[in-house]
Amino acid sequence: MLNILRSEEGPLGRSRRAAEVFPFLEAYIARKEQQASEIEQVVERYEMKRMKEERAYQSMSALRRMFSGKKPDHHLAVEYIHYVKKPMEQVKKLRAEIERARKIMNESKPNDVISIPEEIEQDLT
């Protein structure tokens, strides 16, 4: 029996024939890539918005800047964590899942019996 994944990569699910799992893995990879790209687009939109706000603030006259105010730096840091850092951590996790699924596809033949991780197994059923 071919056991593709090492034990440090998480608990393994049931064993299945690779030929049964390949079509599902292709759809799984496509879905995870779509999720990652959507998250990256949200982050890009936030960064563009921040750059526009900063440019608008810098283009104001000194008197107008004094009255309009600017978000404190600690608020900007919290926004960055919420809108950029945490979503990019999610993207990193999605990319790791994609890589695991690709590893399964690349290292097994259709006749092999493979064990897939539980997180992928949940999506399979």
Helices and strands as residue ranges (DSSP letters): G 7-9, E 12-17, H 18-59, H 62-68, H 73-80, I 81-85, H 86-107, E 113-117, H 118-124
